[in-house]
């Protein structure tokens, strides 16, 4: 670490990952099972996102803490809106897109509803 002392992450219970952030100290996370990723945000501390069954993505709204979007059914997409909180969109049928409106929160649209839902 260029910002301070070296930190060693050690675990006797499972894999360990080291998360480094320019905004704060080094953080150690231990994963007992499943996959995990480090999420770094400009607005707050490092967050560890853990998924036991499926994909996981980091969602940084730039207005608050990082949110973990976890899916046990299929692909997951992170949807960010200036008007409200982060929304995690999960689709077990096909592609999913985020619909962002200036007048309201984010809406998830997946392929089996058709594109008209987003309009």
Secondary structure, DSSP 8 states (H G I E B T S, - for coil): --SSS------SSSEEEEE--TTS--EEEEESSSEEEEE--SSS--EEEEESSS-EEEE--SSSS-EEEE-SSS-EEEE--TTS--EEEE-SSS-EEEEEETTEEEEEEEGGG-GGGG-
